[in-house]
Amino acid sequence: MTPKRLSAAPFLLFAALVVAVYADPLLARRVFTGRDLIAYNIPMEKSVHEAWASGELPVWTPEISGGRPLAPNPNVGGFYPVRLLFSRLPFPTALRLYPALHWIAAGCGMLLLLSSVGVSRTGAWLGAVTYVFSGVSVSECFYPHIQPGMTLLPWILWQAWRARGARGTAGLAVLFALDLLAADVFTIAVALVCAALWAVLEEDESAAKRALGRLAAAVALAALAAAPQILATALWIPETNRGVLGMRLSNALLYSISGWRLLEFVVPYPFGPIWRLDAWELWGGPVHHYRGMGLFGTLYLGALPVIAAACLWRERRPGLRFARALLVVALAASVLPNFIPASWGTWHSPLPLRNPEKFAVGLVLALSIFGAWGYDVLSRRARPRGVLAVAVVLTVLAAATALRPEATGRIAVALIGGDAPFPSRAAASLPFAFAAAGLLWVATLIALELVRPGGAAGTAIGVALLTLVPIVADRPIGQTAPDFATLGPTPFARRISREDPGGAYRTLGGEIYRPMEAPRDTRYGDGWEAARQDWVHDTPILWKRGMVFNYDFDEGDLARVESLRKLSGMAAVYPDASSFFGTFALRWCVRAPSQKPLPGYRPFGGNAVQVWDRHEQPFPDIRLATSWLEEPSAVAAASKMGQIPPGGLVIESGRAERGRAAPGRVEVVRRTQARLDVVADAPEPTWLFVLRAYWDYRTVRVDGQEVEPVPANLAFTAVPVPAGRHRIEWEERLPGWEASRFGPVLFGVAIAAAFLAPRRRSAA
């Protein structure tokens, strides 16, 4: 089949639609907020943005967990080219443009894919709208690390469908290279499975073999381009806590899709108004494993795709065999893990990966293809049986739940296995949920009736209604807030910035030591403002302020840091543990009023909902040691951590000794994410302590001569310093960079050869 040629008009119109729908963040000083954005993703984006903007590779972030690798973590996607390009923009501007750019690109990819398989322009438009404005896609504004994978998916299929010869393989390799550099394992897996399924199901036998060969060659080439990311991640994983200890099945499968959530294909928000991000308004606790809500706000993508899938399930049109298979595979991958017995939860996961709900991207792609063909087919057929019945049933349910709320709440929670106070929440939310769903189904029904006669005005109104259905339903998920309220420093952050402009000290979030069963104080709510205030998430990166014993949000801390974090929990209950916290530069602590001060801390400020404490004797993050214990192993060092004198070190030097030195002086000449230059005046031989997590991939030179750092205080780093005045130069390195840096060069040569070779032959 010859692919259809599209004019620029549909692409420009789709871009205009995205800009109109998201005018709030795009045209005002506002950014998306909620879910993991403030706690994790925006801080990580900021760290990557600042590294590229300063001309450094994004190899290290010094503010969290006492410093940890950045680019090796695939949850960051530090080498994704869009991040490099956007580093030339102010950070808030980059945040506003990033999701919109990917939504526009995803829509353009769907337009190309659907048109290439023979769908009409209007059908392709509705398929693109379904894909981009689905609940899954809109929710990805919360997850910038996985959004590129969803964006690239239709482009990869489009290129796989049309690819021929060396140029076709090269084009496919470029798209897979972008996917691998974005680094999300789940969407990479979805792309590979989709490309293979398309080749097998949408090509004849001989063409399928050639397509699979092109796919293998393209992925191999893409791996060269992404070699710095792939090799760095492979070397980083074995040193992380999840790499050393593995992951339990209960953690790996926590975010999988309950069978009850499939109701969301018909009713957008059956379990409460998730867009408010308030757990106290939601009632689907058992459905979401008592996590409030799933990764994605809803699975809803409009009524048309669901109707089309039911009506066209046996149709043989280009793309539909693929869509059927993908729908089944994606349902199995995202839903079946939810049914694994709870008793298996303590088993080790075969892979230290989590959140199979991410496979819902495959569901959206499959149903978007059904929806696109559905418009073309259903606009020429009689109204599908059952559509009106569904609308009537939803309307009746809305009325019934409004008239009998108490009975409704009891029945609803009994069905899903919930308990009090969930019945009252269900009773409050279900009438609106069913009424909204009924209106959306009626709008779809009216739209199908309008487009069937073929009149221009009726068709335009019908297409507009079908376009608005997913937009109206799913747009509330993408909540925004003013820049200053999201990214601006808190009063506490401003206070400590004045006291410590050089950033030599860290803050301890007392919330991390609150017992799980202890009730939380009524403070600033459980939403994104809590992440800004508590100092236990990654948010302080935004203000270039640091922590040590914060939550390991993505379970990517180095194993030594996690071990030390556990020891800190033990130290927190001992009144004589002041020196333990002081030695890690933890000058301040933030806690709730109901919590007791941690050892060594005394209040110095706060507000109605928070107490600010200051440590009695904190030591800076970079200093020359005056006393230390040397131990031969990590186990021996861990056993001595409780014996640390104020400012002292336990050093894993390979021998058992004690040492002392007269006080010296350290001057920090340069401090960036990847580099540290200091001048040390040491009256006697000693150790330079640096609060950066210990690992092998860094270079440290003393007066130009490379020296070997050693672990200090179990998780951090010490460098031997002779007596006298010395220049110490410290550089964080990307694991495997010495070999992997040639991968992108070889990729570029191969791609250039693929595109130039045909021209040379034709010229000859």
Order of alpha helices (4+ residues) and beta strands (2+ residues): alpha-alpha-beta-alpha-beta-beta-alpha-alpha-alpha-alpha-alpha-alpha-alpha-alpha-alpha-alpha-alpha-alpha-alpha-alpha-alpha-alpha-alpha-alpha-beta-alpha-alpha-beta-alpha-beta-alpha-alpha-beta-beta-beta-beta-beta-alpha-beta-beta-beta-beta-beta-beta-beta-beta-beta-beta-alpha-alpha
